[in-house]
Amino acid sequence: MAGDRVRQTRIDVHALYLPDDYRPAALAAGEQHPDGMPALPEWSEAAALALMGRLAIRTAMLSISSPGVNFGDDRAARELARSCNRQGAELVTKHRGRFGLFAALPLPDITGAISGAIHALDELGADGVTIETNHGGLYLGDPALDPLMQVLDRRRAVMFIHPTSPGCGGCLGLAFGQPRPVIEFIFETTRAVTDMLYHRTPERFPGIRFIVPHAGAALPIVAQRIADQAGNLSLDPPLSPDEVFGTLRKLHYDLAGSPIPTAARALLDIADPARLHYGRDWPFTPADNAARLADQLDRADLFDDDLRRRILIGNSLDLFPRLKR
């Protein structure tokens, strides 16, 4: 297969995992078909390492995917987040250099998320945190999240954003009966980042390094509209188009999903090439599909050799200096 040919070494910032405690908790909460997917996928340490070998992945940054760890009981969510983060940290220690960890947080429980972030970053040595695009309708620009953002800002934390289903029951019909990741995740990511832009979240918390998934979702296509309309909105103070595009260039983006050729080409119009990263989205993206998508990225004439090396590994080494060691 083309996907099995010799590859350049890479770092995967969009590596999902389902630790031992997570699967039974998700299934008990009725998440047999998360976000309308056919099933909750299988994950194992051995399978993860095997696919990493196949795709020449030096390091995979582990994170919990949608629907996250909070299934309605804040206390149980705090315990599940701490357990998942502990298991992730154990994998990082067991396989030196092979794994990193974006800690799960029990949002929308903000108090629990703050204590969980402090524990994961300060005690477990997590490389960052992962946050869904919304938690029970709480989107990323909401001022209620400011206390958590302050904690992350002081630690110059990486925040990996992962899409989830929209934060309103009626919105689920927008997927027309298909799994929400097919189309709706793209608009959900765009919605969440736009909310952050209009609330100036990246500007107010400049220490946080935000990673936007799936080649920026629809942001590259609608960025001009977002920027032009900002001046017509009741924002205090007003937000100029230059500020919108300046903020977009400060964000990081992964190339998980199907970015070649259209999405990646559009992304280069708004993003800083030094903030682009490889992402695989396994196990929600099946292994053979992940190999095919990696092959497309390896062959794309959209990137010269230097930019391709930076996307695959160099930019991520700069974002996570500990991996250089």
FENDA-V181666 format. One line per field, one symbol per residue. ss: DSSP state (a for helix, b for strand, c for the rest). psi: psi as a letter, one per 30 degrees, with the letter a starting at -180 (. if undefined). A space follows every 50 residues. Layout:
# FENDA-V181666
ss: ???
psi: ???
This chain:
# FENDA-V181666
ss: caaacccccbbbbbbbcccaaaaaaaaacccccaaaccccccccaaaaaa aaaaccbbbbbbbccccccccccaaaaaaaaaaaaaaaaaaaaaccccbb bbbbcccccaaaaaaaaaaaaaaccccbbbbbcbbccbbcccaaaaaaaa aaaacccbbbbbccccccaaaaaaaccccccccaaaaaaaaaaaaaaacc aaaaccccbbbbcaaaccaaaaaaaaaaaaccccccccccaaaaaaaaaa cbbbcccccccaaaaaacccccaaabbcccccccccaaaaaaaaaaaaac ccccaaaaaaaaaaaaaaacaaaac
psi: kefglklkklkjfijklilefeeeeeefgghfikggleljlkkleeeeee eeeeghjekkjklkakgafjgfjeeeeeeeeeeeeeeeeeeeeeikffll kjkkkhkgjeeeeeeeeeeeeeefglfalkklfljhfjlffkfffeeeee eeefghlkjkkklallhkeffffffhflkffeeeeeeeeeeeeeeeefgh eeefiffkjkjklhhgbgeeegeeeeeefefflikjllkleeeeeeeeff llklhlbifkfeeeeeeffflkffgklkkegkgfjleeeeeeeeeeeefk gfkleeeeeeeeeeeeeeeiffff.
